[in-house]
Amino acid sequence: MTRLFLLEDDEALAEALAWALEKNDFAVTRAATLAEARKLLAGGDFALLVLDVGLPDGSGFGLCRELRAAGSAVPILFLTAADEEVSIIRGLDGGGDDYMTKPFQLGELCSRLRALLRRAGGAAAPQTLRSGGLVIDLPGCRVTRGGRTLELTAAEYRLLCLLVRHAGQTLTRRAILDELWDGTGDFVDDNTLSVYVRRLRSKVEEDPGAPRHLLTVRGFGYRWEGEA
Ligand code: CA
């Protein structure tokens, strides 16, 4: 998972963005004000920053300049309103890497973020995962089996991606909870995880009663077996 920091004061937009980004395998930490952002950025190690420009307590450009002045090279993409477009040069001159004008297509945002990551020298992320008869199309957040699309919720999708990426390894319940829900603000406990696993199994296994891929390792957690 790529750790991404999202600063956006429009609650509905932030919510929608976080949901879409998480489906695209980004672990999203959110803030709605500069003050909150400064606090979270000081304590976190993020691979990417997505910053709104107009915020209740200042401008995203200002935050970017502060970070660059402090020596941070983290890739930054600005979200700007159409009437702010004239000032975008200022943002890019101030150390930003890219920008998108609202409203924008989420798909395009994700491709641009990936491009920024590649330019930043991160290994290009794979676009497709294949395991256990499933094809996971990461840019499209789509899982298919034999050409048929499986209807997964965001939580089920993220859980599946995590297990498949670690195919053959047993992941403890604790590790799964930490990896997928730590810092998201969502409260997910042990029982909820069991429910997610059960639902996911009912969708990805041909016979959910006798799973061949999503295996329970009693007393530890879960393991994905690609070949069975
Ligand atoms: Ca705003």
Boltz pocket constraint, residues with backbone or C-beta under 6 A from the ligand:
constraints:
  - pocket:
      binder: B
      contacts: [[A, 8], [A, 9], [A, 10], [A, 52], [A, 53], [A, 54], [A, 55]]
      max_distance: 6.0
